[in-house]
Amino acid sequence: MNTQLTERIAEGESKLPRHVSLPGWVYRHPELTRLELERILKPSWQIACHLSSIPTAGDYVTFDLGPESVMVLRDRGGGVRAFHNVCRHRGTRLLDGAGKCRATITCPYHGWSYQYDGTLLATPVRESFPDLDRRRYGLKPVRTEVMMGFVFVCLAGDPPPPSTMWAPVLDEIAPYRPEEMVPISSIYTEEWHANWKIAMDNYLESYHVPTGHPGLNRLFTPDYEDQRGIPGIARGISWIRPQPSPRWSESVYQKHVPSVTADLPEDCRRVWRFYSCLPNLGIEFMPEQMAFFQVLPNGPDKTIIRGAAFGHPDDRREMRVMRRLSNRINMQVNKEDKWLCERLQRGLESSAYEPGPLSTIECWMLEFHDLLRARIPEIRLPNPPARFA
């Protein structure tokens, strides 16, 4: 970083105190999106799938992060492997979505095939590659760790493993037995017309819940009333209110979910637990299911929300009703969040916007902003540096 830029950042810090929101340009600059992928998202742990989504050999799920793509699959010995989803011949993407490989991983372009352990098995017209050493052209592995039943992948750097980061809160999660759950919805994606940091800011603070989520506020106490934080992870608990909601579907859920989930400890039957893990992950535990979601950039002003829900195998009608009702609540909350974030994106593009003060309730959002400033110091500037122009 040159001296002039350092001086501009120092000047910017004096104009932009730490306890105010970020400048508007940070939420819409394309060069910043590239830096965020390289410095923040690739050197972090991302959920690719749940173990139950790849139960048998050859089952796979793909995960995309910007231009990168990872495949996670079961090998023939039952292990879990992850590779860059790129053919070693000329770079064709090998797999899409989720599914099952037939005997080998085969490139759809020229037919190069790989075993489930990533080794190159065969190349059509083998004699046209007279000096090819197949041992040199296996699929490139990606670092993985399995925790809470989720398969985490990391594309760059050497961040602490998920089991280390999450260790202080795993005792709270253990009663839900997440590793024993199975998918109750397929992995979904949806696009929001807002910068990814706006969506993550939104998840990290519950200051907006009483105003922005009236239904959720009728059902539960705000999770900022029962918070716990460790480095990189914040946990909030929303407790079911004792007074019934005036909405029939909400009151049915309030009344019956504790008895339908009697296998859980009593204090887990009346709460929704929200865990946010920097830089872009959320995991939620409800009495009847759990869900994860990721906030992924899709350019400077668009975001991909990716997630899925999981639960213990349970064919009871009562459980199906509870899951249907909670999904209805969550879908409404998601719809409201999308509307709020897209509205905020439009406001941040106005010349009238200037960073405003943050509430103490928005402390986890401040931790996120500190991470951004540490990895990309230019974010401290009130305006983008000239080299971003």
Beta strands, then each sheet from edge to edge (+ up, - down):
strand 1: 45-50
strand 2: 59-65
strand 3: 68-74
strand 4: 80-84
strand 5: 98-100
strand 6: 105-106
strand 7: 113-114
strand 8: 120-122
strand 9: 143-147
strand 10: 150-154
strand 11: 182-183
strand 12: 188-192
strand 13: 227-230
strand 14: 233-239
strand 15: 271-277
strand 16: 281-286
strand 17: 289-297
strand 18: 303-311
sheet 1: 1+ 10- 9+
sheet 2: 4+ 3- 2+ 5-
sheet 3: 6+ 7- 8+
sheet 4: 11+ 18- 12+
sheet 5: 11+ 18- 17+ 16- 15+ 14- 13+
end
